[in-house]
Amino acid sequence: MIAYNPKSWFTFIFKLHKADTIQRLFPMLILIGLYAAAIVFLELNVFKLSKEHLAKNLTVVHSLLGLVLSLLLVFRTNTAYDRWWEGRRLWGQLVNSSRSLAIKLDAIFTADDHDNRTFFAESISLYASVLSSHLAAESTRLILDEIEHPELENIDEQAHHMPNQIAMILMNRTHELLQSKKIIPEHLLFINNELTSFTDVCGGCERIKNTPIPFSYNLFIKKFIFFYVMSFPYGFVFSLGYFVIPVMMFIFYVLVSLELIAEEIEDPFNRDPNDLPTNKIAKNINKNVNEILLFQKNN
């Protein structure tokens, strides 16, 4: 995730970043400019169409369709951001649950119970790290796909659901402590919400990861943008002339950039520049949990 100062206007305007869509779209912008130049040249110099030609009526159609397209793009970006923000909220919940569990265990275990303190400090930290890798895996994204993907067996190293494995280890160790009477039933109730919340967070993140925007909607909006942009110069050439070339390039840049941004943030668990820093959050959890369960007692 990119950290920045939102008040630095001029920095944003003149700075190019690897996440900036203009770098990704630059080759397409050149092709769009050449396409628009060819249309303008053919209509004005080859076919020599006049302002009274029927093609001029396309401007009215574009004005109406532009409103519809803007509404679709607003819905698209808002939906993508909602998914990004829900992912951040879930990882915030994981941070809070990890800290709360560590604080409660610190109150339960005695100062010299180094074995249990070390076990839970490592296991709680490991869950966040394993969940980050699990969500970045391609197999997690395609888990609900109706098509089989045998090739993923060679791509993904983990054969099992590793977050579940860590959650089972935590729960089993807790019940072992209960059976050996090192903790009492009240202690189990005391920490049960935090233990179960780990799986709740994992399920919520998987829901975001493996449930993309409906295919038909995604396909439709891409086709809509394509035909809207490609038909733009046919009608506006009579009012803009050769100025239709930069105007068309700018419209293409704005519309496609919105779609690219939505595509990037709708899956917040990849390794793209604007995705959630799950690895960094996992490291912070590790630091916080160790401070609570280990370092304070050692000091």
N, C-alpha and C positions, 0 to 999 in steps of 0.2 A: 504494500500500500504506500502511496506517495504522500509524505507529509509536506505541507506547504502553508504559506501565509496568505489567506484569502483576500487580504487588503492590498496585495502587491499587483495592481492592475497592469502596469507597464511590463512587469516581469512576465506575466502571462501572455501578453500580446506579442512580445518579440522573442520569447524563448521557445525553442523547439525541444520537445522531449520525445523519448522513444515511444511513449504512449500516445503521442499526438497523431490524430488520424490523417493529417495532411501528408505525412511521410508515407503512410500505407496507401493512400489514395493517389499519390502523385502520378504514377504511370497511367492510371485510369483517367485522371484529369486531363492529361495530354491527349489521350485518345478521344475523350469527349470534346475537347476543343477542336481537334481535327475533324471530327464528325460534324460538329456545328458549322465549321467553316465550309465544309463540302456542301451542306444543305443550303447555306446562304448563297454560295456561289452558283449552285444549280438553279435556285429559284429566281435569283436576280439577274444573272448573266447568261444562263443557258436557256431556261424556259421563259425568262423575262415576264414573270407573273406580276400583275398589278395589284394595287390595294383592294380592288373590287373582287378579287378572286375569293372563292369559297373558303380557302385555307385560312383567311383572316378570322373566320368565325371560331377557329380553334382557341383563340384567346379567351373567349367566354367560357368554353368548356374547361380550360385549364384553371380559370379563376374559381369555378365551382369545385372542381376536383381537388384543388389546392387546399380548400377548407377541410374537405373530408380527409385528405392525407395528413394534414396537420393534427387533426383529432386522433387519428390512428397512431401517429408517432408519439403524441403526448401519452396516450394510454400505454404504448409499448415501453417507453422509457420509465414511466411511473411504476409499471409492473416489474420491470427489471430492477429498479432501485429498491422496491419493497422486498424483493428476494435478497438483495445484498444486505439490506438493513436487518432483515430477520436473521440472516446468518451471523451478523455481528452481535445481535441480541442474544442468540443462542450461545455464542462463545463467551459473551459476558456472563451469562448464567453459569457456564462451566468454570470460569474464573472464580465466581462467588462461591459455588458449591465446593470447589477444591479448597479454597481458603477456610470456609466454614467447617468442612470435615476435618481439616488439619487442626483448627483451633479446638474443636470438640475432642478430638483424639488427644491433643496435648493436655486437656483437662482430665481425661480418663486415665491415661498412662502415667505411671510414676516417673520420676526424673531418671532413675537408673534402668528403666526398661528400654535399653538401647536397641534390642532386637526388633521389637514391635514398632518402635519409632522409625527405624531405618526402613523396615519393610513397607510401611504405609507411605512414607515420604517418597520412596522410589516408585511405588505402584501408582500413586495419585499423579505423580509427574509423568509417568510412562503413559498413562491413559490419554493425556492431552497430546503427547507426541505421536502416539499411534493413531489417534483419531485424525490428526492433521494429514498423515500419510494415507490413511484410509480414504479420506474425502478427495484427495488429489488423484487417486487411482482411477484409471479408465473403466475398470470393471464395476466400480461403484456407480458411475454415471450410467452404465448400460445394464444395470441389474434388472430393470423392469422392461427391457427391450424384448419384444417377441421373437426377434431373430437371434439364433445362437451365435456366440462369438468364441469359438474354440481357440482362436489365435491369441486371446487374452491370457491364456494359461502360460504362454511363453513371455508375456509382457509383464504381468503382475507377479511379483515374487511371493506375496502372501496368499496361501491357499485357504485360509480360514478367516473368519470375521474377527480380526484381532481386537477391536474395542470390546466385543463381547467376552473374549478370552480374559482380558484384564479385569473387566467388571466381575466375572465369575471368580477370579482369584481373590479380589477384594472381599466379595461376599462370603466365599468359603473360609477365608482367614478370620473374618469376623465371627462366623458361626463356630469355628474351632475355638476361638477365645471364649465364646459363650459356654460351650460344652465343657471346657476346662475350668470354668468359673473364674477366669481372669477378668471378665466383665460380667455384669449382671443384665437381666432382661431390660431394665430401664435404660441402660447404656445403648442397647441395640435400637430401641425406639428413639433414643436421642440422636443417633446418626443415620437412621434409616432413610430419611428424606434426601440427604446428600448422596448416599450410595445409589439410590434409585434414579436420582436426577441425572447421573452420568449417561445412563441409557436413554433417558428422555431427550437429552441434548443430541446424542448421536442419531436418534430417530428423526428428530427435527431437521438436522443437517442433511441426512440422507434424503429426506423428502424434497428438499431444495435441489440437491445434486442430481437425483435420478428422475425428476419430473420437470422436463423442459416446457417452454411455451408450446402450446399445441401446434403440431406440424402444419396443419392447414392454414392457421393464422399467420405463422411465420412465412410460409410460402407465398401467401397472398400479398402481404405487405411488401415483400421484396419485388414481386412482379409489378405491383402498383407503382413503386418508386421507379423501376426500370422504364416502364412504358410512359410514365408521366414525364420523366426527364428526356427520353429519346424523342418524344413527339413535341417537345417544347419549341424548337426553332421553326417548325413549319408555319405556325401562325404569327409568332412574334417577330419574324424577320421583316415584316412590312412596317412595323413601328420602330424597331430597334436597328435594323440593318445589320452591319457587321458587329455592332455592340452586343448582339445576341450571343456571341461566342464567350466573352468573359462572364456574362450573366448566366448562361447555361452551366458553365464550369462551377460558378459559385453555388447555384442551386443544387447541383449534383453533390458538391462537397458538403453542404449543410444537411441534406436529406440522408445521404449514405452515412455520414459521420454519426448522426443520431442512432441509426440502426447498428453501426459498429460498436458504439458505446453501450447500447442496450445488450448486445450479444456478449460483451466482455463482462459486464457486472451482473448479468442474470445467473451466472455460475460463479459465486464468490470464493470458491475453494480451489481454484487452479493456482497457477504461479504467474499470472499476468500482473502487470504493474499496479493495476487498480483493484486487485483482489485482496481479500482479507489476509493480514499477516499471521496466519495460524501458527507458523513455526515460531515466530517471535512471541506470540501469546503463550504458547506451550513452554517456552524458555522462562517467561515471567512467572508462570505457574510453578515451575520447578524451583525457581529462586524463592518465591514466597513460601511454598510448602516446606522447603528445607530450613528456612529461617524460623518457621514456627515450631517444627517438630525436632530439629537437630541443633541448630546453631545456638538458640537461646539457652538450651539446657547445657550445652558444652561450655558456654560462658558462665 
